[in-house]
């Protein structure tokens, strides 16, 4: 099983940038489909970006053009670079993983991911 630890959250001004990291341990990182989710206060958790084990990338419409997901299989780290942040980007951001590949229809489904980190808070004001 893989363990996930997020970092990089913080407070940023509207229009600013932030890069989140998710360090994976315990299993072969390259074998996992990875995703970033976020949950704003009072709202359901939603998918933000994903990258499958074979490198297929997807973005939610809400961040398309402003976010970049990437992974470094040599360091076992997943990244989410976010630019032009908006106030509605304020949320707890979670890293998620599922061993193997996922259909693009499922990459933003919480139920598709077995492993989750504890989250890192992003506040945009």
N, C-alpha and C positions, 0 to 999 in steps of 0.2 A: 504494500500500500504506500501511497505517496502522502507526505505531509507538506502543507503549504503555509507560508508565512508572508503576509503582505507588509509593505512599508512604502514610505514616500508621500503619504497623505499630509495634509496641513491646510493652512488658510492661505487663500490666494485671492487677488482682486479680479473682478470681472475683466475678461480679456486676457488674463494671464495664462501661464502654462504650468504644467505639473507632469512629472513622470512617476508613475507607480511601478513598484517592483514586486514580484512574487517569487520567493525562493522555494524551490521544491527539493525534497529529500526523501530517501527511503525506497525509491524505485527508479526505473529507467525513464527519465523525463521525456525523452524523444518519443516514447510509446503512447503518450497521452494527448488527448484533445484538451485544449485549455480554453478557458473563457474568463472574461471579466464581467461581473454583474455589479449593480448598484441598487441601494435601497434608500430612498429619501424618507424623511419623517412622514409617517402616516400613509405611505404608499407601499405597493408591493415591490418586491425585488424584480429588477428587469435586466435583461442581457444588454451588454454594451458592445462587446467585441469578442471574437473567438478566433482561434487558430487551431485547425485540426492537426493530427499527427502527421499528415502528409502535406501540411503547409497551406491549406485552403483557408483564406481569411474572410471573415464577415464582420460587418459593422451594423449597428442599429442606425436607423435613419436619424435619430436624435444627435448622433455624434459623427456621422459620416462627413468626411472632409476636415474634421477637426481632431480626430484621434488616430493613433497608429498603434497597432498591437504587434509585438514581435517577441521572439523567444531566442534565447541563446542556449542551445543544447550542450555546449561545452561547459557552461557555468550553471546549468539547470535553473535558469531565471526567465521568468515571463515579465514583459514590460507592457505598460500602457502609457503612451505619451499623449497628453491632452493639451490642445492649444485653444486659444480664443474661448476660454471657459466662460460659461454663463452661470447666473445665479441658480438656475434649475439643476446645475451639476452638483449642487450640494447634496451629499449622500455618503453613506458608508459603502465603500467599494470592496468587493470580494473577488478573490481568485478562486476558480473552480477547475476541477480536472476529472477526466474520465478516461480510463485506459482504453486504447484502441481508437477507432475513428467514429465519427458521428455524421449522420445525414445533415445537410445544410438546413433541413426543416427542423432539426432538433437543437441546433447549436445555441439557441437562446432560451431553451427550456430548462428550468431548474432541475427537473426530474431526470434529465439526461446526465447529470454530473453526480458522481458518487462522493467526491472529496472536495472539501471546502476549507478555506482559510478563515481566520477570525475577523478579517476586515481591516481596512484603514480608512479613517475619516477624511473626507475632503469637504472643505467649506469655502464657498465662493461668494464674496460679498463686495 
